[in-house]
Amino acid sequence: MLARVTEPWDAVALGALLRAMPSTDGAAAAGEWIDAELGRTPNDPEVWRAFVASSIAAGRASEALARSDARLAADPGDTVALDGREALLRACGRAPEALAAARSRIESLPPGPRRSLEEAGLALASGDPAGSVAALDRLSESAFQPPAALRAAALDVCRRVPAEEPGRSRVMRRIARDGILADPDGSLEFHAFDALGAASEPGAPAEGPLDAVRSVGDAAAANEELRAANGSWVAAADFLLAEGFAAAAAEFQRARLDDASDHEPPQHA
């Protein structure tokens, strides 16, 4: 069993093991191993996260929350025990306390993209879409450029803001374009979000959004690396369809197909 050979300091291998064990060994066996491992290394954040996740999955969130409470009573600065506390409170049906815990944790973060992302998610969960848009706007104003994964997470929060919220389309397109500029050969996902922002802009003229979507698609198709990623184009079209923008999905896909026809080798008689 991999558990017997994993070095305690190898966080990557340990994380992979903890994710795989419920499928390979069964949920009960995984839970027993996690409990034993937590007893051996109580301050390992990876093991604690696995303990929280397995407790929630097994319907034992209240027991895990009691354990977190006990640790924090002994040491209010126990950052390991704070990790996952919001999820445990939500699982126990204590949503207002979960939001308060999230707010307290976020306020302790230093200014920067991570804090802006967390503030945006919290505002949305608290029923404040305007506050979420404002926090996402700060993400792009930071002197520290966020990694692609953080931008993608921010775009997912922005996607869940109601389309009619002022500034939502602008912020979505700004974050997506920043991602494209940071890595032009990277994921087509940023182009798809740029297209979604264009398609969902409130009050735009009837043909305006589709023209903007076509421009986004044309720019993506002009990139040789992106043009060759057929599966990504299908996924992008499916994404726009799932968001309720069938015409935009078709226009985005058409940009790639039209561009592909321009690159076909000449036919010889």
Solvent accessible surface area in square Angstrom, and as a share of the most:
residue,aa,sasa,rsa
1,M,109,0.49
2,L,95,0.47
3,A,13,0.10
4,R,197,0.72
5,V,106,0.61
6,T,24,0.14
7,E,78,0.35
8,P,59,0.37
9,W,194,0.68
10,D,55,0.28
11,A,60,0.46
12,V,125,0.72
13,A,32,0.25
14,L,4,0.02
15,G,3,0.03
16,A,45,0.35
17,L,7,0.03
18,L,13,0.07
19,R,173,0.63
20,A,45,0.35
21,M,2,0.01
22,P,64,0.40
23,S,102,0.66
24,T,102,0.59
25,D,51,0.26
26,G,31,0.30
27,A,79,0.61
28,A,79,0.61
29,A,39,0.30
30,A,2,0.02
31,G,8,0.08
32,E,123,0.55
33,W,48,0.17
34,I,4,0.02
35,D,56,0.29
36,A,67,0.52
37,E,18,0.08
38,L,1,0.00
39,G,57,0.55
40,R,138,0.50
41,T,31,0.18
42,P,60,0.38
43,N,104,0.53
44,D,29,0.15
45,P,61,0.38
46,E,46,0.21
47,V,0,0.00
48,W,0,0.00
49,R,117,0.43
50,A,14,0.11
51,F,8,0.03
52,V,8,0.05
53,A,61,0.47
54,S,27,0.17
55,S,0,0.00
56,I,61,0.31
57,A,92,0.71
58,A,63,0.49
59,G,67,0.65
60,R,72,0.26
61,A,9,0.07
62,S,73,0.47
63,E,104,0.47
64,A,0,0.00
65,L,5,0.03
66,A,60,0.46
67,R,93,0.34
68,S,0,0.00
69,D,55,0.28
70,A,64,0.50
71,R,41,0.15
72,L,27,0.13
73,A,88,0.68
74,A,90,0.70
75,D,73,0.38
76,P,108,0.68
77,G,53,0.51
78,D,19,0.10
79,T,102,0.59
80,V,22,0.13
81,A,0,0.00
82,L,75,0.37
83,D,45,0.23
84,G,25,0.24
85,R,43,0.16
86,E,25,0.11
87,A,32,0.25
88,L,1,0.00
89,L,5,0.02
90,R,138,0.50
91,A,51,0.39
92,C,43,0.26
93,G,66,0.63
94,R,89,0.32
95,A,53,0.41
96,P,104,0.65
97,E,79,0.35
98,A,1,0.01
99,L,52,0.26
100,A,53,0.41
101,A,25,0.19
102,A,10,0.07
103,R,100,0.37
104,S,72,0.47
105,R,80,0.29
106,I,5,0.03
107,E,108,0.48
108,S,88,0.57
109,L,45,0.22
110,P,99,0.62
111,P,115,0.72
112,G,17,0.16
113,P,15,0.09
114,R,124,0.45
115,R,60,0.22
116,S,8,0.05
117,L,14,0.07
118,E,40,0.18
119,E,40,0.18
120,A,0,0.00
121,G,25,0.24
122,L,23,0.12
123,A,15,0.12
124,L,32,0.16
125,A,71,0.55
126,S,50,0.33
127,G,62,0.60
128,D,65,0.34
129,P,36,0.23
130,A,58,0.45
131,G,22,0.21
132,S,0,0.00
133,V,10,0.06
134,A,47,0.36
135,A,1,0.01
136,L,0,0.00
137,D,26,0.13
138,R,105,0.38
139,L,3,0.01
140,S,23,0.15
141,E,111,0.50
142,S,21,0.13
143,A,98,0.76
144,F,142,0.59
145,Q,127,0.57
146,P,9,0.06
147,P,86,0.54
148,A,63,0.49
149,A,81,0.62
150,L,14,0.07
151,R,11,0.04
152,A,24,0.19
153,A,42,0.33
154,A,0,0.00
155,L,0,0.00
156,D,54,0.28
157,V,11,0.07
158,C,0,0.00
159,R,71,0.26
160,R,121,0.44
161,V,2,0.01
162,P,57,0.36
163,A,39,0.30
164,E,126,0.57
165,E,29,0.13
166,P,105,0.66
167,G,28,0.27
168,R,8,0.03
169,S,7,0.04
170,R,129,0.47
171,V,1,0.00
172,M,0,0.00
173,R,39,0.14
174,R,86,0.31
175,I,1,0.01
176,A,0,0.00
177,R,116,0.42
178,D,39,0.20
179,G,2,0.02
180,I,31,0.16
181,L,141,0.70
182,A,70,0.55
183,D,78,0.40
184,P,77,0.48
185,D,84,0.44
186,G,23,0.22
187,S,59,0.38
188,L,7,0.03
189,E,75,0.34
190,F,11,0.04
191,H,11,0.05
192,A,3,0.02
193,F,10,0.04
194,D,7,0.04
195,A,0,0.00
196,L,1,0.00
197,G,0,0.00
198,A,2,0.01
199,A,13,0.10
200,S,10,0.06
201,E,85,0.38
202,P,70,0.44
203,G,84,0.81
204,A,33,0.26
205,P,103,0.65
206,A,95,0.74
207,E,115,0.52
208,G,27,0.26
209,P,22,0.14
210,L,50,0.25
211,D,91,0.47
212,A,28,0.22
213,V,0,0.00
214,R,62,0.22
215,S,70,0.45
216,V,9,0.05
217,G,0,0.00
218,D,63,0.32
219,A,62,0.48
220,A,0,0.00
221,A,0,0.00
222,A,74,0.58
223,N,30,0.16
224,E,130,0.58
225,E,118,0.53
226,L,8,0.04
227,R,36,0.13
228,A,80,0.62
229,A,36,0.28
230,N,79,0.41
231,G,54,0.52
232,S,46,0.30
233,W,0,0.00
234,V,70,0.40
235,A,58,0.45
236,A,6,0.05
237,A,14,0.11
238,D,77,0.40
239,F,47,0.20
240,L,0,0.00
241,L,93,0.46
242,A,87,0.68
243,E,49,0.22
244,G,62,0.60
245,F,58,0.24
246,A,63,0.49
247,A,58,0.45
248,A,3,0.02
249,A,4,0.03
250,A,47,0.36
251,E,30,0.13
252,F,0,0.00
253,Q,37,0.16
254,R,111,0.40
255,A,1,0.01
256,R,33,0.12
257,L,97,0.48
258,D,61,0.31
259,D,28,0.14
260,A,36,0.28
261,S,62,0.40
262,D,114,0.59
263,H,103,0.46
264,E,113,0.51
265,P,99,0.62
266,P,103,0.65
267,Q,161,0.71
268,H,166,0.74
269,A,157,1.22
